[in-house]
Amino acid sequence: MIGFLRKVGRSIFFKLVLVFIATAIVMAMAVGGIVRHVADDRSYRGLIGKNMAQYSMFLIDEIGNPPKYEIAQKLTDEFRVAIRITSPGMNWSSTPPPPRRIPAEFTHINGFPNVKGARDRGRIFIEVDQADANYSFVFGRIGNQNGPFDGGIVLLIVLVVGVVLTLSYLTVRWLFKPLEWLTGGMQNMGRGDLDTTIPIRKYDELGELAAAFNDMSRKIRDQIKAKQQLLLDVSHELRSPLTRTKLAAEFIPDDKIKLQITADLDEMEWMTNQILESERLASERGGLILEDIDLSKLVADLVAIYEGSTPGVEMTVSESVRALLDPERVRALLRNLIDNALKYSGAQERPVKVGLHAGPDRVLITVEDYGEGIPEEDLPLIFEPFYRVDKSRHRGTGGYGLGLSLCRKIMQAHGGSIDVESRTGEGTRFLLRFPMQR
Ligand code: ADP
């Protein structure tokens, strides 16, 4: 409930509708005040008094002398005026009768010495003293009529206000639709979908904003693609000279130098291969070779390879799960994660745990270690190519920050996802979610 109220409180639509309502109330009050001011104007009030006195005299004439009560009742029925006639020995009231509440202050009306009048709650009271009878007239709401505020009217007002508010809310929503698209587009871009474009269906300021966003996202996309292309081209072009140099290195007579150079060349070759492999995975259909495999066996076989490593690797759950996957790629991915987990765990730490859980529509593999962990600020970046927490690059602590970026590419190619949870000093858990493909 509080969450909902907070959301409503932040909603720009809601605020605009509030502004509408506030404007409408202020306008209504201002107009009402002006009308009342004009009606209360003294000369205007006097004029109303005179008119009503004149009208009352006309009614008395109609009723006749002596008063004909049936004519008085007819006047009540026709003109909505309540009448009381008091004469010595006679006290007659119309149906409905004049209200019991009589205003305290009656004023004399200029030009009519025997007539006085008063106003109360939208009604006009006129008293006429004649020699043989007194007449009271009440104009306006009489009897059970609730006048302008009866139930039907109130309902109608509520309905009209409701319809107007709903329409204004819908209009504002429609006007601000591009904001929703913009938010969605930015979230998509944030998730890495650089091909996001926002529909431009309005040619106002928000339409211009959407067009500016599309322009910006296109430029960013072009720049990133150009950089990726450069990386790929360089990696591609490096392959032939690398092979040639490796071949030439075989002829170096000094074994020590030969070994050093060959190791360096192997590392360079590994790097270019990783880059080219991620490009293959990013291509259409991901370049995967899918097979229906026993995933639990694949994981168990892999874990067996690490026998004797420190602090060791164990498989926590062994349920039989079949899935349609590229076994080579999944093996490479898991090796990468397990290698990292071992690399960043101390020898005295608990062993690395590999878990496998099959759900109705997906398979979850976890790789968990109790090592040094990853600082919170690095977590969103570790899947980026060439990102390393420890910026100093040396053989002891490993590679070039390409492993996890490749892992993410492999998961994406499978239509799955990779997530990480980590606390420094406590350990790290990677969660791989594969969709169940049937
Ligand atoms: P690298 O080859 O440098 O290990 P990765 O892409 O595999 O590159 O990992 C990126 C960075 O993420 C690493 O430099 C390391 O700092 C951090 N990292 C990855 N896995 C772990 C882990 N299990 N524990 C702690 N840090 C990790």
Residues whose N, C-alpha, C, O or C-beta is under 5 A from the ligand:
A	BS01	ADP	N340 A341 Y344 G373 I374 I382 Y387 R388 V389 D390 T397 G398 G399 Y400 G401 L402 G403 L404 S405 T428
